């Protein structure tokens, strides 16, 4: 990484350490950064670094899930599109309920599980928003057990797209979510690696893009 990306990665980690809160031994609360009140500086930093992951690859779609991944996906797209203009990538977010604008037979649906809501959810994606052969960068706020990212990966496979990479802002490494993603044979990157929430504190690995 170049010096600017190293600085941004360090700043992202510092912001999580400063504003994040441990809830029990398994939940990271970043609701003043991403999940409730959106800090667009944080999203912009994250998007800029995530875009560097796919700098040497063509991307047609940046896919995330409703709703906390959307701001990061948009800022990722802004940087990606500066690099690959005039062939911009679109941002697509899978919906957690089926709108009436998606007719029967006009969508893909997969089952997933929401850790923050602690209940099963379904993810819906219109068949018209990802085309066969599209190169897809899957982006989200968290990697924990890997259920949401795997569901997004399944949607891409249903649409006959190609997964370029997975990129997340925060990874709880102690929950081993990467194991769930191995079946997609695509690289996985995270910006902030939470190694433990012991003693009510957020413990982070040294910043690295891997």
Secondary structure, 3 states (H helix, E strand, C coil): CCHHHHHHHHHHHHHHHHHCEEECCCEEECCCCCCCCCCHHHHHHHHHHHHHHCCCCCCCEEEEECCCCHHHHHHHHHHHHHHHCCCCCEEEEEECCCCCCCCCCCEEEEEEEECCCCEEEEEEEECCCCCCCCEEEEEEEEECCCHHHHHHHHHHHHCCCEEEEEEEEEEEHHHCCHHHHHHHCCEEEEEEEEEECHHHCCEECCCCCC
